[in-house]
Amino acid sequence: MSDALLTSEQVASMLQVKPQTVRDAAWRGKLPCVRLWSGKKKTLLRFKAEDIASLIDSRTVPARDDRGR
C-alpha cells in the first residue's frame, strides 16, 4: 500500500479552501475520507492522495473554444 494519507490541512491547501470546509465535506459524504478512529471529542480523518486527485480530475471542466462552444 503506497497511497499517501493527507491531513485536512494538506487537502485544504491543495483545494485552496479552509480545513473546516474539507472536514465538513467529508462528514457530509461529499469528499472521500478514511476515518481512523473516534475519540470522545474527535475523529481522526485522513484523505487518500489518489482520491483527491481523482476528485479534481472528475470536476475539471474543459476549456471552450473561441466561439463559446
BANUVO-843270 format. One record per atom (N, C-alpha, C): residue number from 0; atom name; x, y, z. Coordinates in Angstrom, 3 decimals, decimal comma, padded with zeros to 6 digits, m for minus. Each point is the difference from the previous one (the first is absolute). Layout:
BANUVO-843270
[NUM; "CA"; [X; Y; Z]],
...
END
This chain:
BANUVO-843270
[0; "N"; [000,857; m001,184; 000,000]],
[0; "CA"; [m000,857; 001,184; 000,000]],
[0; "C"; [000,889; 001,229; 000,000]],
[1; "N"; [m000,017; 000,744; m001,092]],
[1; "CA"; [000,873; 001,157; m000,123]],
[1; "C"; [m000,775; 001,307; m000,088]],
[2; "N"; [m001,295; m000,059; 000,166]],
[2; "CA"; [m000,809; 001,209; m000,119]],
[2; "C"; [000,181; 000,868; 001,241]],
[3; "N"; [000,502; 001,209; m000,199]],
[3; "CA"; [000,248; 000,914; 001,112]],
[3; "C"; [m001,312; 000,486; 000,608]],
[4; "N"; [000,008; 000,157; 001,314]],
[4; "CA"; [m001,153; 000,566; 000,693]],
[4; "C"; [000,299; 001,460; 000,327]],
[5; "N"; [m000,965; 000,854; m000,295]],
[5; "CA"; [000,149; 001,440; 000,197]],
[5; "C"; [m000,889; 000,469; 001,139]],
[6; "N"; [000,412; 001,062; 000,669]],
[6; "CA"; [m000,820; 000,619; 001,033]],
[6; "C"; [m000,994; 000,948; m000,650]],
[7; "N"; [m000,984; 000,422; 000,772]],
[7; "CA"; [m000,969; 000,971; m000,532]],
[7; "C"; [000,698; 001,313; m000,354]],
[8; "N"; [001,050; 000,360; 000,733]],
[8; "CA"; [000,746; 001,220; m000,305]],
[8; "C"; [000,711; m000,105; m001,346]],
[9; "N"; [000,576; m001,168; m000,283]],
[9; "CA"; [000,680; m000,198; m001,283]],
[9; "C"; [m000,989; 000,029; m001,161]],
[10; "N"; [m001,140; m000,655; 000,179]],
[10; "CA"; [m001,028; 000,001; m001,053]],
[10; "C"; [m000,535; 001,420; m000,204]],
[11; "N"; [m000,212; 000,715; 001,088]],
[11; "CA"; [m000,484; 001,380; m000,096]],
[11; "C"; [000,970; 000,863; m000,791]],
[12; "N"; [001,280; m000,197; 000,231]],
[12; "CA"; [001,005; 000,752; m000,747]],
[12; "C"; [m000,055; m000,330; m001,489]],
[13; "N"; [m000,173; m001,281; m000,322]],
[13; "CA"; [m000,093; m000,418; m001,409]],
[13; "C"; [m001,218; 000,606; m000,685]],
[14; "N"; [m001,137; 000,042; 000,720]],
[14; "CA"; [m001,256; 000,472; m000,582]],
[14; "C"; [m000,221; 001,490; 000,217]],
[15; "N"; [000,892; 000,639; 000,734]],
[15; "CA"; [m000,074; 001,425; 000,316]],
[15; "C"; [m001,307; 000,356; 000,712]],
[16; "N"; [m000,299; m000,799; 001,030]],
[16; "CA"; [m001,154; 000,244; 000,871]],
[16; "C"; [000,476; m000,133; 001,446]],
[17; "N"; [m000,869; 000,297; 000,937]],
[17; "CA"; [000,341; m000,133; 001,414]],
[17; "C"; [m000,082; m001,466; 000,428]],
[18; "N"; [000,817; m000,404; 000,977]],
[18; "CA"; [m000,052; m001,382; 000,491]],
[18; "C"; [m001,392; m000,400; 000,497]],
[19; "N"; [m000,738; 000,915; 000,586]],
[19; "CA"; [m001,345; m000,324; 000,479]],
[19; "C"; [m000,919; m000,354; m001,163]],
[20; "N"; [000,189; 000,635; m001,144]],
[20; "CA"; [m000,788; m000,324; m001,193]],
[20; "C"; [000,254; m001,443; m000,421]],
[21; "N"; [001,252; m000,416; 000,067]],
[21; "CA"; [000,369; m001,385; m000,337]],
[21; "C"; [m000,657; m000,966; 000,979]],
[22; "N"; [000,096; 000,289; 001,299]],
[22; "CA"; [m000,598; m000,882; 001,006]],
[22; "C"; [m001,514; m000,072; m000,153]],
[23; "N"; [m000,636; 001,143; m000,248]],
[23; "CA"; [m001,458; 000,018; m000,195]],
[23; "C"; [m000,404; m000,845; m001,208]],
[24; "N"; [000,734; 000,140; m001,107]],
[24; "CA"; [m000,306; m000,774; m001,205]],
[24; "C"; [000,171; m001,500; 000,258]],
[25; "N"; [001,008; m000,359; 000,777]],
[25; "CA"; [000,223; m001,416; 000,325]],
[25; "C"; [m001,153; m000,542; 000,840]],
[26; "N"; [m000,425; 000,741; 000,991]],
[26; "CA"; [m001,095; m000,463; 000,866]],
[26; "C"; [m001,323; m000,098; m000,754]],
[27; "N"; [m000,193; 000,857; m001,010]],
[27; "CA"; [m001,233; m000,058; m000,798]],
[27; "C"; [000,076; m001,063; m001,092]],
[28; "N"; [001,146; m000,648; m000,147]],
[28; "CA"; [000,145; m001,047; m001,008]],
[28; "C"; [000,307; 000,532; m001,386]],
[29; "N"; [000,379; 001,254; m000,097]],
[29; "CA"; [000,314; 000,610; m001,294]],
[29; "C"; [001,466; m000,162; m000,375]],
[30; "N"; [000,823; m000,357; 000,970]],
[30; "CA"; [001,435; m000,154; m000,218]],
[30; "C"; [000,422; m001,332; 000,616]],
[31; "N"; [000,588; m000,902; m000,794]],
[31; "CA"; [000,391; m001,300; 000,551]],
[31; "C"; [001,083; 000,171; 001,062]],
[32; "N"; [m000,141; m000,755; 001,094]],
[32; "CA"; [000,975; 000,107; 001,079]],
[32; "C"; [000,165; m001,339; 000,697]],
[33; "N"; [001,043; m000,072; 000,812]],
[33; "CA"; [000,268; m001,156; 000,854]],
[33; "C"; [m000,213; 000,481; 001,429]],
[34; "N"; [m000,920; m000,635; 000,706]],
[34; "CA"; [m000,248; 000,329; 001,409]],
[34; "C"; [000,771; m001,005; 000,832]],
[35; "N"; [001,146; 000,415; 000,522]],
[35; "CA"; [000,901; m000,928; 000,675]],
[35; "C"; [m000,510; m000,438; 001,360]],
[36; "N"; [m000,451; 000,917; 000,818]],
[36; "CA"; [m000,596; m000,362; 001,279]],
[36; "C"; [m000,745; 001,185; 000,562]],
[37; "N"; [m000,888; m000,285; 000,896]],
[37; "CA"; [m000,782; 001,037; 000,670]],
[37; "C"; [000,365; 000,022; 001,471]],
[38; "N"; [000,260; 001,183; 000,482]],
[38; "CA"; [000,233; 000,189; 001,421]],
[38; "C"; [m001,254; 000,585; 000,624]],
[39; "N"; [000,134; 000,511; 001,211]],
[39; "CA"; [m001,162; 000,584; 000,670]],
[39; "C"; [m000,491; 001,249; m000,705]],
[40; "N"; [000,937; 000,794; m000,516]],
[40; "CA"; [m000,391; 001,259; m000,629]],
[40; "C"; [000,418; 000,112; m001,458]],
[41; "N"; [000,879; m000,884; m000,470]],
[41; "CA"; [000,543; 000,141; m001,348]],
[41; "C"; [000,003; m001,323; m000,746]],
[42; "N"; [m000,102; 000,094; m001,300]],
[42; "CA"; [000,235; m001,120; m000,898]],
[42; "C"; [001,144; 000,394; m000,907]],
[43; "N"; [000,973; m000,854; m000,112]],
[43; "CA"; [001,161; 000,284; m000,829]],
[43; "C"; [m000,334; m000,308; m001,456]],
[44; "N"; [000,014; 001,029; m000,831]],
[44; "CA"; [m000,286; m000,145; m001,424]],
[44; "C"; [001,292; 000,103; m000,791]],
[45; "N"; [000,146; m000,860; m000,972]],
[45; "CA"; [001,096; 000,087; m000,954]],
[45; "C"; [m000,587; m000,219; m001,388]],
[46; "N"; [000,736; 000,463; m000,999]],
[46; "CA"; [m000,478; m000,023; m001,375]],
[46; "C"; [001,059; m000,635; m000,888]],
[47; "N"; [m000,426; m000,930; m000,858]],
[47; "CA"; [000,925; m000,628; m000,932]],
[47; "C"; [000,326; 000,996; m001,110]],
[48; "N"; [001,292; 000,161; m000,267]],
[48; "CA"; [000,438; 000,928; m001,042]],
[48; "C"; [m000,637; m000,368; m001,348]],
[49; "N"; [m000,103; m001,287; m000,271]],
[49; "CA"; [m000,598; m000,482; m001,250]],
[49; "C"; [m001,471; 000,425; m000,106]],
[50; "N"; [m000,740; m000,063; 001,106]],
[50; "CA"; [m001,409; 000,415; m000,004]],
[50; "C"; [m000,148; 001,493; m000,279]],
[51; "N"; [000,875; 000,794; 000,576]],
[51; "CA"; [m000,067; 001,448; m000,209]],
[51; "C"; [000,347; 000,335; m001,448]],
[52; "N"; [001,031; m000,664; m000,549]],
[52; "CA"; [000,366; 000,217; m001,404]],
[52; "C"; [m001,146; m000,404; m000,925]],
[53; "N"; [m000,663; m001,121; 000,288]],
[53; "CA"; [m001,136; m000,446; m000,813]],
[53; "C"; [m001,156; 000,983; 000,082]],
[54; "N"; [m000,242; 000,528; 001,198]],
[54; "CA"; [m001,055; 000,991; 000,169]],
[54; "C"; [000,279; 001,237; m000,856]],
[55; "N"; [001,230; 000,477; 000,039]],
[55; "CA"; [000,368; 001,169; m000,801]],
[55; "C"; [m000,183; m000,298; m001,481]],
[56; "N"; [000,468; m001,166; m000,443]],
[56; "CA"; [m000,144; m000,377; m001,412]],
[56; "C"; [m001,462; m000,095; m000,418]],
[57; "N"; [m000,832; m000,557; 000,862]],
[57; "CA"; [m001,407; m000,189; m000,359]],
[57; "C"; [m000,782; 001,314; m000,016]],
[58; "N"; [000,502; 001,002; 000,692]],
[58; "CA"; [m000,696; 001,294; 000,062]],
[58; "C"; [000,577; 001,038; m000,952]],
[59; "N"; [001,009; m000,383; m000,773]],
[59; "CA"; [000,633; 000,938; m000,926]],
[59; "C"; [m000,884; 000,187; m001,226]],
[60; "N"; [m000,259; 001,250; m000,324]],
[60; "CA"; [m000,824; 000,349; m001,154]],
[60; "C"; [000,931; 000,389; m001,140]],
[61; "N"; [m000,145; m000,627; m001,171]],
[61; "CA"; [000,874; 000,332; m001,117]],
[61; "C"; [m000,231; 001,418; m000,484]],
[62; "N"; [001,046; 000,604; m000,533]],
[62; "CA"; [m000,112; 001,359; m000,545]],
[62; "C"; [m000,866; m000,013; m001,249]],
[63; "N"; [m000,730; 001,079; m000,184]],
[63; "CA"; [m000,796; 000,154; m001,225]],
[63; "C"; [000,844; 000,635; m001,076]],
[64; "N"; [m000,390; m000,215; m001,266]],
[64; "CA"; [000,752; 000,627; m001,081]],
[64; "C"; [m000,367; 001,490; m000,084]],
[65; "N"; [000,610; 000,700; m000,902]],
[65; "CA"; [m000,184; 001,457; m000,125]],
[65; "C"; [m001,426; 000,392; m000,371]],
[66; "N"; [m000,753; m000,938; m000,526]],
[66; "CA"; [m001,372; 000,303; m000,423]],
[66; "C"; [m001,011; m000,265; 001,113]],
[67; "N"; [000,469; m000,300; 001,206]],
[67; "CA"; [m000,904; m000,227; 001,118]],
[67; "C"; [m000,600; m001,380; 000,054]],
[68; "N"; [000,585; m000,957; m000,666]],
[68; "CA"; [m000,518; m001,366; m000,028]],
[68; "C"; [000,820; m000,899; 000,867]],
END
